Amino acid sequence: METPRGKALAGVLFLVTCLTTTGAGALLAGHDPLASMGDFLTGIPYSFALMLILTAHESGHYFVSRRYGVASPLPWFIPAPTLIGTFGAVIRLRRLPGSRVALFDIALAGPLAGLIPSVISLAIGIRMSPTLPAGAPPTSGLEIGESILFHFMSHLLSPDAHGNATLLLSPVGFAGWVGLLVTALNLIPVGQLDGGHLAWALLGDKSRNILWVVFPLLVYLGWRGWKGWWIWAVLLLIMGVTHPTLDSRDESIPPSRVAWGIIAVIIEVLVFVPDPLRLA
């Protein structure tokens, strides 16, 4: 049973994260959030979209955990003075469910719930975004990588983004992009990530071998592009060595969950960004 102090802390962290993401949104909109209240409030669209995405993700875990009788406290949102404004959110399950099916459903609920507002925010944001024609003077700033889904949506919703034109993604669109990145990171099938829980629920102890495929792949991606993959590789190496073993390890998994596992792999392929960030 969660204590009143725990609920209060979760509420305070949520409010503070709303403030830090609003400040980040103001910067993304080209305003100084410390200049005036009006400048600060320009970050609300980004903050609203991102907090909706993160809340949906954690709510998916929360409500499905409760459905299976697994005690789940309120999520802790983590504020951060960064361009994104947060380090995400976490739910501290005191124990894992006693069923592989329950573990699978709880793990998948978060990414699926967060994916929907991410796609909606990205679609709205792309429609709001201007394009820089080919041959125009380059702009300085942050260049974000494209996933397969982002590439498809940008060409579908912003026809001017074809060729060498540059899409100047709006803050709301950036929130959607961040949401898809969070989904991709969480679905990596290693350790205590959502994808790691899915893999263990489907494959049991054999899922630990996936680490030795993912680890060199991230090292290679870090060598070819975004160096942050090297940090992720080390973190996953630490988290991915073991996975808690459930008492129901011999429980059979129904075909419906296998099908959803395949869907999760397809989603990961569609939203994964090999080179997320670079300076333009």
C-alpha positions in Angstrom: 0.0 0.0 0.0 1.5 3.3 -1.0 1.9 5.8 1.8 0.5 9.4 1.6 4.1 10.6 1.6 4.8 8.5 -1.5 1.7 9.9 -3.2 2.7 13.5 -2.3 6.3 13.0 -3.6 4.9 11.6 -6.9 2.6 14.6 -7.2 5.4 17.1 -6.5 7.7 15.4 -9.1 4.9 15.6 -11.7 4.4 19.3 -11.1 8.1 20.1 -11.2 8.5 18.1 -14.4 5.7 20.1 -15.9 7.7 23.2 -15.1 11.0 21.9 -16.5 9.3 20.7 -19.7 7.5 24.0 -20.1 10.9 25.8 -19.8 12.4 23.4 -22.4 9.4 24.0 -24.7 9.9 27.7 -24.5 13.6 27.3 -25.6 12.5 25.1 -28.4 10.0 27.8 -29.5 12.8 30.3 -29.6 12.0 32.1 -26.3 13.9 32.7 -23.1 11.8 31.1 -20.4 13.4 33.3 -17.7 12.7 36.6 -19.6 9.0 36.8 -18.7 6.0 34.8 -17.8 4.7 35.2 -21.4 7.9 33.7 -22.8 7.8 30.9 -20.3 4.2 30.0 -21.2 5.1 29.6 -24.9 6.5 26.2 -23.8 3.1 24.8 -22.8 2.2 23.1 -26.1 5.5 21.1 -26.0 5.1 20.3 -22.3 1.5 19.2 -22.6 2.3 16.9 -25.5 5.3 15.3 -23.8 3.7 14.9 -20.4 0.7 13.4 -22.1 2.9 10.8 -23.8 4.9 10.0 -20.6 1.7 9.8 -18.5 0.1 7.5 -21.1 3.1 5.2 -21.0 3.2 4.9 -17.2 -0.6 4.7 -16.9 -0.4 1.6 -19.2 1.9 -0.1 -16.8 0.0 1.1 -13.8 -3.5 0.0 -14.7 -2.5 -3.3 -16.2 -0.4 -4.0 -13.0 -3.5 -3.3 -10.9 -5.6 -5.6 -13.1 -3.3 -8.5 -12.3 -3.2 -7.6 -8.6 0.4 -6.4 -8.7 0.9 -3.5 -6.2 2.0 -0.5 -8.3 2.7 2.9 -6.8 2.2 6.1 -8.7 5.0 6.8 -11.3 7.8 9.1 -10.4 8.5 11.7 -13.1 12.1 12.9 -13.3 12.6 16.6 -14.0 15.8 17.7 -15.7 17.3 21.0 -16.9 17.9 19.7 -20.4 16.6 20.4 -23.9 13.9 17.8 -23.3 13.1 18.9 -19.8 12.9 15.4 -18.2 14.7 12.1 -17.8 11.3 10.3 -18.2 9.4 8.5 -15.5 9.6 5.3 -13.6 7.3 3.0 -11.7 8.9 1.0 -8.8 7.2 -2.4 -8.8 7.9 -4.0 -5.4 7.5 -7.4 -7.0 7.2 -8.9 -10.4 3.9 -10.7 -11.3 3.8 -14.4 -10.8 2.7 -15.2 -14.3 4.6 -14.9 -17.6 1.5 -13.7 -19.3 1.0 -11.0 -16.7 4.6 -9.9 -17.0 4.2 -9.7 -20.8 0.9 -7.7 -20.6 2.3 -5.2 -18.1 5.5 -4.7 -20.0 3.7 -4.2 -23.4 1.0 -1.9 -22.0 3.4 1.0 -21.4 4.9 1.3 -24.9 1.6 0.7 -26.6 -0.2 3.3 -24.6 2.6 5.9 -25.1 2.8 5.2 -28.8 -0.6 6.5 -29.6 -0.2 10.1 -28.3 3.4 10.1 -29.7 2.1 9.4 -33.2 -0.7 12.0 -32.8 1.7 14.7 -31.5 4.1 14.0 -34.3 1.4 14.2 -36.9 0.1 17.5 -35.5 3.6 18.8 -35.1 4.6 18.0 -38.7 1.6 19.8 -40.0 2.6 22.8 -37.9 6.2 22.8 -39.1 7.6 24.9 -41.9 10.2 23.6 -44.3 13.5 25.1 -45.5 13.7 24.9 -49.3 16.7 23.1 -50.9 19.5 25.5 -51.5 18.5 27.9 -48.6 21.3 28.9 -46.2 21.8 26.2 -43.6 20.6 26.8 -40.1 22.4 26.0 -36.9 20.8 23.9 -34.2 20.0 20.3 -33.4 19.5 17.8 -36.2 17.4 14.8 -35.3 17.5 11.4 -36.9 14.6 9.8 -38.7 13.0 6.5 -37.9 11.1 4.6 -40.7 7.8 5.8 -39.2 9.0 9.4 -38.9 10.3 9.4 -42.5 7.0 8.0 -43.8 4.9 10.5 -41.8 7.0 13.5 -42.7 6.7 12.7 -46.4 3.0 12.0 -46.1 2.0 15.1 -44.0 4.6 17.6 -45.3 5.0 17.1 -49.1 7.4 20.1 -49.2 9.9 18.0 -47.1 10.8 15.9 -50.1 14.3 16.0 -51.7 16.9 18.2 -50.0 14.4 20.4 -48.2 14.7 20.6 -44.4 11.7 20.2 -42.1 12.0 22.6 -39.2 10.1 20.5 -36.7 7.8 22.3 -34.3 8.0 21.8 -30.5 4.9 19.6 -30.5 6.4 17.5 -33.3 9.6 17.3 -31.3 7.6 16.0 -28.3 6.1 13.3 -30.6 9.6 12.4 -31.8 10.9 12.1 -28.2 7.9 9.9 -27.5 8.8 7.5 -30.3 12.5 7.5 -29.2 11.4 6.6 -25.6 9.3 3.8 -27.1 12.2 2.5 -29.1 14.6 2.6 -26.1 12.1 0.9 -23.9 11.5 -1.9 -26.4 15.1 -2.9 -26.6 14.8 -6.6 -25.6 17.4 -6.6 -22.8 17.4 -6.6 -19.0 14.8 -4.6 -17.0 13.6 -2.6 -20.0 10.0 -3.3 -21.2 11.5 -5.1 -24.1 13.6 -7.2 -21.8 10.5 -8.3 -19.9 8.7 -9.1 -23.1 11.6 -11.2 -24.3 11.9 -13.1 -21.0 8.1 -13.7 -20.9 8.3 -15.2 -24.4 11.7 -17.0 -24.3 12.5 -17.6 -20.7 16.2 -17.7 -19.7 17.2 -18.0 -23.4 16.3 -14.3 -23.8 19.6 -13.4 -22.0 21.5 -14.4 -25.2 19.9 -11.4 -27.0 22.2 -9.1 -25.1 25.2 -10.5 -27.1 23.5 -9.3 -30.3 22.3 -6.0 -29.0 25.5 -5.0 -27.3 27.8 -5.1 -30.4 25.1 -3.5 -32.5 25.0 -0.5 -30.1 28.8 -0.3 -30.1 28.8 -0.3 -33.9 26.0 2.4 -34.0 28.0 4.5 -31.6 31.1 4.2 -33.8 29.2 5.2 -36.9 27.1 8.0 -35.4 25.6 9.0 -32.0 28.1 8.3 -29.2 25.3 8.1 -26.7 24.8 4.5 -27.9 28.1 3.6 -26.1 26.6 4.7 -22.8 23.5 2.7 -23.5 25.6 -0.3 -24.4 27.4 -0.2 -21.0 24.1 0.3 -19.2 22.4 -2.6 -21.0 25.5 -4.8 -20.3 25.0 -4.1 -16.6 21.2 -4.5 -16.7 21.1 -7.3 -19.2 23.2 -9.9 -17.5 20.3 -11.3 -15.5 16.6 -11.2 -15.4 14.5 -12.1 -12.3 13.2 -15.6 -12.7 9.5 -16.1 -12.1 8.1 -19.2 -10.3 6.0 -19.8 -13.4 9.0 -20.1 -15.8 7.4 -23.3 -17.3 4.1 -21.6 -18.0 3.1 -21.8 -21.7 2.5 -18.6 -23.6 -0.7 -18.4 -25.7 -0.4 -17.7 -29.4 -2.0 -14.3 -28.9 1.0 -13.1 -26.9 3.4 -14.5 -29.5 1.5 -12.4 -32.1 1.8 -9.3 -29.9 5.5 -10.0 -29.4 5.9 -10.0 -33.2 4.0 -6.7 -33.3 6.3 -5.3 -30.7 9.3 -6.2 -32.8 7.7 -4.5 -35.9 7.0 -1.4 -33.8 10.7 -1.4 -32.6 11.9 -1.6 -36.2 9.6 1.3 -37.3 10.4 3.7 -34.5 14.1 2.9 -33.8 16.5 5.8 -34.7 20.1 4.6 -35.5 21.5 8.2 -35.3 19.2 10.2 -33.0 21.0 13.5 -32.5 23.7 15.6 -34.1 24.6 19.3 -34.2 23.7 20.9 -37.5 
